[in-house]
Amino acid sequence: MVAVTDPRRAIGASIRRAGSGEYDGSMRRRLALFCAALGLLTLMAGPDALRARAAQPGTPLVYVVPVSGVIDLGLAPFLARTVREAEQAGADAVVLEINTFGGRVDAAVAMRDTLLTSPVRTIAFINQRAISAGALIAMACHTVIMVKGGTIGAAAPVTGGGTGPSQPADEKSVSYVRKEFGATAEARNRPAEVAEAMVDADVVIDGVIAEGKLLTLSTSEALDLKMAEFTADSLAAALEAAGLGGAEIRIAEQTWAETLVRFLTNPVVSSLLMTLGLLGIFVEIRTPGFALPGTIGLLSLGLFFWGHWLVQLAGWEELLLVSIGVVLLAIEVFVLPGTTVAGLAGVLALVAGLGLTLVGAGATVSVVITALGRVALSLLLAMAGALAFVRFLPRLPFGRRLVLSIGMDADEGYVSTPEHDPQWLGRLGTALSPLRPAGIADIDGARVDVVSDGAFIDAGSPIEVTRVDGNRIVVRRARSGAD
């Protein structure tokens, strides 16, 4: 028997035997086991192999995040998720294509923190403008590329702007945002003083910005002042300038949950949810057992808190404050009506709980004031709506089917005093039972429930009806000889 030690000869011999019909069942089973093991090893090594392949030199991989419109709280978790996915995929860069006039400072601060700690290279492609909060996001990236004719800056914090004009924020807010811009620029080796001049009009830079003016840079000015590295007319040109020409581009898209969260945390939508939630609870407290307003109120507040919970604004503390506020209002209505102490404490708890839900880390004083103003407005609208609802609902056709009518009008026969009661006034009769003070008397042959005017009257004593109060017939002992 000859032993074959060379594997290639063994495989060749097996193939020859297979072709000549000598391929036995044992060898077939061995090859089947070998193929199964090879497939299992390939499956187990799949994710690592894919990541290794993505990290190999060749076609770069780039994730693109659109940053347009208003910078809101829902944009921060979207960016954080995209950065994590890019890291796991071994991407070469995450590009933020920016075109925005700004938005919430706390949302921009959260995005800035994500970008500064990103393990993946980040590139800001300012495709037209990065104003206010958009400027902070752009400066937090490793590389800034601007389209020709673009702008960056004008980042002074403001307050208001809802139904009226915006107003400059207080000095404390300006100081905080100014230092956030300066620290971000320093972290990316950009001139901090130029970044701070975008926020504070008191910053003066010779040859760049005079006192009392807020700094906004064009593309050429940003390049001269080292606030941007390159200029490009398109995303492809921007990637080419950044050394990522011909990269595979993956456009990051929001999930349905992230889209819903951005919708629920929109200032207009969140204010509407607050108002509907408070309105439903107030109506339910005033008309217990109705159920429908309470259900609508709880669902509205549930959506409000769920959206803000996902963007890490709402927590158990805020939910507890709102619950305490509702309980105190219920105590004011049902347990201690008219004291106002429980009601006032309940209103304060509601305002505090809902107000804290609307602000996040890095919120300026102006943001806090704006949030409290939104809560106060929603509270007033809900209270006014509840009063109108309770007052006018029973008069509506739909409301009459839902609310039990308790009106008893006199023209429909509902009177507090039976028509025959006033006829007893001045009549004489006899007490049929002791009046102490209530009892029964005989007046003109009729048994009548009467009440003495205070003195006890024995049975059989003569009586006289002195007055009729509603359905209450008051009598006294008749004078001597009245019978």
C-alpha positions as CSV (number, residue, x, y, z in Angstrom):
1,M,0.0,0.0,0.0
2,V,1.5,3.3,-1.0
3,A,0.9,6.4,1.2
4,V,0.4,9.7,-0.7
5,T,1.9,12.5,1.3
6,D,1.6,15.4,-1.2
7,P,-1.9,17.0,-0.9
8,R,-1.9,18.1,-4.5
9,R,-1.3,14.5,-5.6
10,A,-4.0,13.3,-3.3
11,I,-6.5,15.8,-4.8
12,G,-5.5,14.8,-8.3
13,A,-5.9,11.1,-7.5
14,S,-9.3,11.8,-6.1
15,I,-10.4,13.6,-9.2
16,R,-9.0,10.8,-11.4
17,R,-10.9,8.2,-9.4
18,A,-14.0,10.3,-9.6
19,G,-13.7,10.5,-13.4
20,S,-13.1,6.7,-13.6
21,G,-16.0,5.8,-11.3
22,E,-13.7,5.0,-8.4
23,Y,-15.0,7.9,-6.3
24,D,-16.2,6.2,-3.2
25,G,-18.8,7.4,-0.6
26,S,-16.2,8.0,2.1
27,M,-14.4,10.6,0.0
28,R,-17.7,12.3,-0.9
29,R,-18.6,12.6,2.7
30,R,-15.2,14.1,3.6
31,L,-15.4,16.7,0.8
32,A,-19.0,17.6,1.9
33,L,-17.7,18.1,5.5
34,F,-14.8,20.2,4.2
35,C,-17.1,22.5,2.2
36,A,-19.5,22.9,5.1
37,A,-16.7,23.9,7.4
38,L,-15.3,26.4,4.8
39,G,-18.7,28.0,4.4
40,L,-19.2,28.3,8.2
41,L,-15.8,30.0,8.6
42,T,-16.6,32.4,5.7
43,L,-19.9,33.3,7.4
44,M,-18.3,33.9,10.8
45,A,-15.6,36.0,9.3
46,G,-18.0,38.0,7.0
47,P,-18.4,41.2,9.0
48,D,-14.7,41.5,9.8
49,A,-13.8,40.8,6.2
50,L,-16.2,43.5,5.0
51,R,-14.8,46.0,7.4
52,A,-11.2,45.0,6.4
53,R,-12.2,45.4,2.8
54,A,-13.7,48.9,3.5
55,A,-10.5,49.9,5.3
56,Q,-8.2,48.8,2.5
57,P,-6.7,51.4,0.2
58,G,-8.8,52.0,-2.9
59,T,-12.1,53.6,-3.3
60,P,-12.8,55.9,-0.3
61,L,-16.1,55.6,1.5
62,V,-17.8,58.9,2.5
63,Y,-21.1,59.4,4.4
64,V,-23.0,62.7,3.6
65,V,-25.3,64.3,6.1
66,P,-27.6,67.1,4.8
67,V,-27.8,70.0,7.3
68,S,-30.4,72.4,6.0
69,G,-33.3,74.4,7.3
70,V,-33.7,75.0,11.0
71,I,-31.2,73.4,13.4
72,D,-33.5,71.5,15.8
73,L,-33.1,69.0,18.5
74,G,-33.9,66.0,16.3
75,L,-30.9,66.7,14.1
76,A,-28.3,65.9,16.9
77,P,-29.2,62.2,17.4
78,F,-29.4,61.8,13.6
79,L,-25.8,63.1,13.3
80,A,-24.6,60.9,16.2
81,R,-26.0,57.8,14.7
82,T,-24.5,58.5,11.2
83,V,-21.1,59.0,12.8
84,R,-21.4,55.7,14.6
85,E,-22.4,53.9,11.4
86,A,-19.5,55.5,9.4
87,E,-17.1,54.4,12.1
88,Q,-18.4,50.8,12.0
89,A,-18.3,50.8,8.2
90,G,-14.7,52.0,8.2
91,A,-15.6,55.2,6.3
92,D,-12.9,57.7,5.4
93,A,-15.0,60.7,6.2
94,V,-18.4,62.2,7.2
95,V,-19.3,65.2,5.1
96,L,-21.9,67.7,6.4
97,E,-23.4,69.6,3.5
98,I,-24.6,72.8,5.3
99,N,-27.1,75.4,4.1
100,T,-28.8,76.9,7.1
101,F,-29.7,80.2,8.8
102,G,-29.3,78.6,12.2
103,G,-31.6,77.4,15.0
104,R,-31.3,76.2,18.6
105,V,-28.1,76.8,20.4
106,D,-28.4,73.6,22.6
107,A,-29.0,71.5,19.5
108,A,-25.9,73.0,17.8
109,V,-23.8,72.4,21.0
110,A,-24.8,68.7,21.0
111,M,-23.8,68.4,17.4
112,R,-20.5,70.2,18.0
113,D,-19.7,67.8,20.8
114,T,-20.3,64.8,18.5
115,L,-18.1,66.3,15.8
116,L,-15.2,67.2,18.1
117,T,-15.1,63.6,19.5
118,S,-15.7,61.9,16.2
119,P,-13.1,59.1,15.4
120,V,-13.9,59.6,11.7
121,R,-12.7,62.6,9.7
122,T,-15.4,65.2,9.4
123,I,-15.8,67.7,6.6
124,A,-18.1,70.7,6.5
125,F,-19.1,71.6,2.9
126,I,-20.8,75.0,3.2
127,N,-23.1,75.0,0.2
128,Q,-24.2,78.6,0.3
129,R,-24.3,79.6,4.0
130,A,-23.6,78.5,7.6
131,I,-25.2,81.2,9.7
132,S,-25.5,81.3,13.5
133,A,-25.7,77.7,14.9
134,G,-24.6,76.5,11.4
135,A,-21.3,78.3,11.9
136,L,-20.6,76.5,15.2
137,I,-21.3,73.1,13.5
138,A,-19.1,73.9,10.6
139,M,-16.1,75.0,12.7
140,A,-16.3,71.8,14.7
141,C,-15.4,69.8,11.6
142,H,-11.8,68.9,10.8
143,T,-12.0,70.5,7.4
144,V,-14.2,73.4,6.1
145,I,-14.9,73.8,2.4
146,M,-17.0,76.6,1.1
147,V,-18.8,77.1,-2.2
148,K,-18.0,80.3,-4.0
149,G,-20.2,83.1,-2.8
150,G,-20.8,81.3,0.5
151,T,-21.1,82.9,4.0
152,I,-20.3,82.0,7.5
153,G,-20.9,83.8,10.8
154,A,-23.6,86.2,12.3
155,A,-24.0,84.0,15.4
156,A,-25.2,86.4,18.0
157,P,-27.8,84.7,20.2
158,V,-31.2,86.2,20.2
159,T,-34.5,85.7,22.1
160,G,-38.1,85.8,21.0
161,G,-38.8,85.8,17.3
162,G,-42.0,83.8,17.6
163,T,-44.8,86.2,16.6
164,G,-42.7,89.3,17.1
165,P,-39.2,90.5,16.1
166,S,-36.1,88.8,17.7
167,Q,-34.3,90.7,20.4
168,P,-30.6,90.5,21.4
169,A,-29.9,88.1,24.2
170,D,-28.6,89.0,27.6
171,E,-24.9,89.5,28.3
172,K,-24.6,86.1,30.1
173,S,-25.9,84.2,27.0
174,V,-23.6,86.2,24.7
175,S,-20.6,85.4,26.8
176,Y,-21.4,81.7,26.9
177,V,-21.9,81.3,23.2
178,R,-18.8,83.4,22.4
179,K,-16.7,81.1,24.4
180,E,-18.2,78.0,22.8
181,F,-17.2,79.4,19.4
182,G,-13.7,80.3,20.6
183,A,-13.1,76.9,22.2
184,T,-14.4,75.1,19.1
185,A,-12.1,77.2,16.8
186,E,-9.1,76.5,19.1
187,A,-9.8,72.7,19.0
188,R,-9.5,72.8,15.2
189,N,-6.5,75.1,15.1
190,R,-8.5,78.1,13.8
191,P,-8.3,81.7,15.1
192,A,-10.5,81.8,18.2
193,E,-10.7,85.6,18.1
194,V,-12.3,85.5,14.6
195,A,-14.8,83.0,15.8
196,E,-15.7,85.0,18.8
197,A,-16.3,88.1,16.6
198,M,-19.1,86.2,15.0
199,V,-20.9,86.2,18.3
200,D,-20.0,89.4,20.2
201,A,-20.1,92.8,18.5
202,D,-17.7,94.1,21.1
203,V,-14.8,92.1,19.7
204,V,-12.5,94.2,17.6
205,I,-10.0,92.9,15.1
206,D,-7.9,95.4,13.2
207,G,-8.5,95.3,9.5
208,V,-11.3,92.7,9.9
209,I,-14.1,94.0,12.1
210,A,-14.8,97.3,13.8
211,E,-16.4,97.7,17.3
212,G,-20.2,97.3,17.3
213,K,-20.2,95.2,14.2
214,L,-21.0,91.5,14.0
215,L,-18.7,89.4,11.8
216,T,-19.9,87.5,8.8
217,L,-17.3,86.1,6.4
218,S,-17.5,85.5,2.6
219,T,-15.7,82.5,1.1
220,S,-12.6,84.5,0.2
221,E,-12.5,86.2,3.6
222,A,-12.8,82.8,5.4
223,L,-10.0,81.4,3.3
224,D,-7.7,84.4,4.1
225,L,-8.5,84.2,7.8
226,K,-7.9,80.5,8.0
227,M,-11.5,79.7,8.9
228,A,-11.9,77.5,5.8
229,E,-9.3,75.4,3.9
230,F,-10.7,75.0,0.4
231,T,-13.3,76.3,-2.0
232,A,-15.4,74.1,-4.3
233,D,-18.4,74.5,-6.6
234,S,-19.9,71.0,-5.9
235,L,-19.8,68.1,-3.5
236,A,-17.7,66.1,-6.0
237,A,-15.2,69.0,-6.2
238,A,-15.2,69.4,-2.4
239,L,-14.3,65.7,-2.0
240,E,-11.6,66.1,-4.7
241,A,-10.1,69.1,-2.8
242,A,-10.2,67.0,0.5
243,G,-8.3,64.2,-1.2
244,L,-11.3,61.9,-1.5
245,G,-11.9,62.1,-5.2
246,G,-13.9,59.3,-6.7
247,A,-15.2,58.3,-3.3
248,E,-18.2,56.0,-2.8
249,I,-20.9,58.4,-1.4
250,R,-23.6,57.2,1.0
251,I,-26.3,59.8,1.7
252,A,-27.4,59.5,5.3
253,E,-31.2,59.3,5.6
254,Q,-33.3,59.7,8.7
255,T,-35.3,56.8,10.0
256,W,-39.0,57.1,10.4
257,A,-38.5,57.4,14.2
258,E,-36.0,60.3,13.8
259,T,-38.3,62.0,11.4
260,L,-41.2,61.7,13.9
261,V,-39.0,63.0,16.7
262,R,-38.0,66.0,14.7
263,F,-41.7,66.7,14.0
264,L,-42.8,66.2,17.6
265,T,-40.0,68.5,18.9
266,N,-40.7,71.2,16.4
267,P,-41.6,74.4,18.5
268,V,-45.0,74.8,17.0
269,V,-46.0,71.1,17.3
270,S,-44.7,70.7,20.8
271,S,-46.5,73.9,21.9
272,L,-49.7,72.5,20.4
273,L,-49.3,69.2,22.1
274,M,-48.8,71.0,25.4
275,T,-51.9,73.0,25.0
276,L,-54.0,70.0,24.0
277,G,-52.6,67.9,26.8
278,L,-53.3,70.6,29.5
279,L,-56.8,71.4,28.0
280,G,-57.8,67.7,28.1
281,I,-56.7,67.3,31.7
282,F,-58.4,70.5,32.9
283,V,-61.7,69.5,31.2
284,E,-61.5,66.1,32.7
285,I,-60.9,67.6,36.2
286,R,-63.9,69.9,35.7
287,T,-66.2,67.1,34.3
288,P,-64.9,63.8,35.8
289,G,-66.1,60.7,34.1
290,F,-66.3,62.3,30.7
291,A,-63.1,60.3,29.7
292,L,-62.7,61.6,26.1
293,P,-60.9,64.9,27.1
294,G,-58.7,63.1,29.6
295,T,-57.7,60.5,27.0
296,I,-56.9,63.1,24.4
297,G,-54.9,65.1,27.1
298,L,-52.9,62.1,28.2
299,L,-52.1,61.0,24.6
300,S,-51.0,64.6,23.7
301,L,-48.7,64.8,26.8
302,G,-47.5,61.3,26.1
303,L,-46.4,62.3,22.6
304,F,-44.8,65.5,23.9
305,F,-42.7,63.7,26.5
306,W,-41.9,60.8,24.3
307,G,-40.4,63.0,21.6
308,H,-38.4,65.0,24.1
309,W,-37.3,61.9,25.9
310,L,-35.7,60.5,22.8
311,V,-33.7,63.7,22.3
312,Q,-32.6,63.4,25.9
313,L,-34.4,66.5,27.2
314,A,-37.2,65.0,29.2
315,G,-36.5,62.7,32.2
316,W,-38.2,61.3,35.3
317,E,-37.7,64.6,37.1
318,E,-39.7,66.6,34.6
319,L,-42.4,63.9,34.4
320,L,-42.7,63.9,38.2
321,L,-43.1,67.7,38.3
322,V,-45.9,67.6,35.8
323,S,-47.7,64.8,37.6
324,I,-47.4,66.6,40.9
325,G,-48.9,69.7,39.2
326,V,-51.9,67.8,37.9
327,V,-52.5,66.2,41.4
328,L,-52.3,69.6,43.1
329,L,-54.8,71.1,40.7
330,A,-57.2,68.2,41.3
331,I,-56.8,68.8,45.1
332,E,-57.7,72.5,44.5
333,V,-60.9,71.5,42.7
334,F,-62.1,68.6,44.7
335,V,-60.6,68.8,48.2
336,L,-59.6,72.4,49.0
337,P,-61.7,74.6,46.7
338,G,-61.1,78.3,47.0
339,T,-57.9,78.1,49.0
340,T,-55.7,78.8,45.8
341,V,-52.6,77.5,47.5
342,A,-52.8,74.1,46.0
343,G,-53.8,75.5,42.6
344,L,-51.0,78.0,42.6
345,A,-48.4,75.3,43.5
346,G,-49.9,73.1,40.8
347,V,-49.5,75.7,38.1
348,L,-45.9,76.4,39.2
349,A,-45.1,72.7,39.1
350,L,-46.6,72.4,35.6
351,V,-44.7,75.4,34.3
352,A,-41.4,74.1,35.8
353,G,-41.8,70.5,34.5
354,L,-42.8,71.5,31.0
355,G,-40.3,74.3,30.8
356,L,-37.4,72.0,31.8
357,T,-38.4,69.6,29.1
358,L,-38.0,72.2,26.4
359,V,-34.3,73.1,27.2
360,G,-31.2,71.0,27.0
361,A,-27.6,71.2,28.0
362,G,-25.9,74.4,26.8
363,A,-29.2,76.3,26.7
364,T,-28.7,80.1,27.2
365,V,-30.8,82.3,29.5
366,S,-32.7,83.5,26.5
367,V,-33.6,79.9,25.5
368,V,-34.9,79.2,29.0
369,I,-37.0,82.4,29.0
370,T,-38.4,81.6,25.6
371,A,-39.3,78.0,26.8
372,L,-41.0,79.3,29.9
373,G,-42.9,81.8,27.8
374,R,-44.2,79.0,25.6
375,V,-45.3,77.0,28.5
376,A,-47.1,80.0,30.1
377,L,-48.9,80.7,26.8
378,S,-49.9,77.1,26.4
379,L,-51.2,77.0,30.0
380,L,-53.3,80.2,29.6
381,L,-54.8,78.9,26.3
382,A,-55.6,75.6,27.9
383,M,-57.3,77.2,30.9
384,A,-59.3,79.5,28.7
385,G,-60.2,76.6,26.4
386,A,-61.3,74.5,29.3
387,L,-63.6,77.2,30.6
388,A,-65.2,77.7,27.2
389,F,-65.5,74.0,26.7
390,V,-67.3,73.3,30.0
391,R,-69.6,76.3,29.4
392,F,-70.6,75.8,25.8
393,L,-70.4,72.1,25.3
394,P,-73.8,71.2,26.7
395,R,-75.4,73.7,24.3
396,L,-74.0,72.0,21.2
397,P,-75.9,69.1,19.5
398,F,-72.9,66.8,19.9
399,G,-72.4,67.9,23.5
400,R,-76.0,67.2,24.5
401,R,-75.5,63.6,23.5
402,L,-72.4,63.4,25.7
403,V,-73.2,65.5,28.7
404,L,-76.2,64.9,31.0
405,S,-78.3,68.0,31.1
406,I,-79.1,69.1,34.6
407,G,-81.1,72.2,33.7
408,M,-84.6,72.5,35.4
409,D,-86.4,75.5,34.0
410,A,-89.4,77.0,35.7
411,D,-91.4,77.1,32.4
412,E,-90.9,73.3,32.2
413,G,-92.5,72.8,35.6
414,Y,-89.3,72.7,37.7
415,V,-90.0,75.0,40.7
416,S,-88.5,75.0,44.2
417,T,-91.9,75.4,45.9
418,P,-95.0,73.4,45.1
419,E,-97.8,75.7,43.9
420,H,-100.1,74.8,46.8
421,D,-97.6,75.5,49.6
422,P,-98.0,79.3,49.6
423,Q,-101.8,79.0,50.2
424,W,-101.1,77.8,53.8
425,L,-99.7,81.2,54.7
426,G,-101.8,82.7,57.6
427,R,-104.0,79.6,58.0
428,L,-104.8,78.0,61.3
429,G,-104.6,74.3,62.2
430,T,-103.7,71.7,64.9
431,A,-100.4,69.9,65.6
432,L,-101.0,66.2,65.0
433,S,-97.5,65.3,66.4
434,P,-95.1,67.1,68.7
435,L,-93.2,69.8,66.8
436,R,-89.6,69.5,68.0
437,P,-89.2,71.5,65.8
438,A,-90.5,69.4,62.8
439,G,-93.7,67.4,62.7
440,I,-97.1,67.0,61.1
441,A,-100.1,69.3,61.4
442,D,-103.7,69.4,60.3
443,I,-104.5,72.5,58.2
444,D,-107.9,72.7,56.8
445,G,-108.3,68.9,56.9
446,A,-104.9,68.2,55.1
447,R,-101.9,66.6,56.7
448,V,-98.9,68.9,56.1
449,D,-95.2,68.7,57.1
450,V,-94.4,71.8,59.1
451,V,-91.6,73.2,61.2
452,S,-92.0,75.3,64.4
453,D,-90.4,78.7,64.6
454,G,-88.1,77.5,67.4
455,A,-90.4,76.6,70.3
456,F,-91.6,73.1,71.0
457,I,-95.3,72.6,70.4
458,D,-97.1,69.7,71.9
459,A,-99.5,67.5,69.9
460,G,-103.1,68.9,69.9
461,S,-101.9,72.5,70.2
462,P,-103.4,75.1,67.9
463,I,-100.9,76.4,65.3
464,E,-100.7,79.3,62.9
465,V,-98.7,79.4,59.6
466,T,-96.3,82.4,59.8
467,R,-94.3,82.0,56.6
468,V,-93.5,79.7,53.7
469,D,-89.8,79.4,52.8
470,G,-89.6,77.4,49.6
471,N,-91.1,74.1,50.5
472,R,-90.6,74.7,54.2
473,I,-93.8,75.7,56.1
474,V,-93.1,77.5,59.4
475,V,-95.7,77.6,62.2
476,R,-96.0,78.9,65.7
477,R,-98.4,78.3,68.6
478,A,-101.7,80.1,67.8
479,R,-102.7,82.9,70.1
480,S,-105.3,82.2,72.7
481,G,-108.8,82.1,71.2
482,A,-107.5,81.7,67.7
483,D,-109.5,78.5,67.4
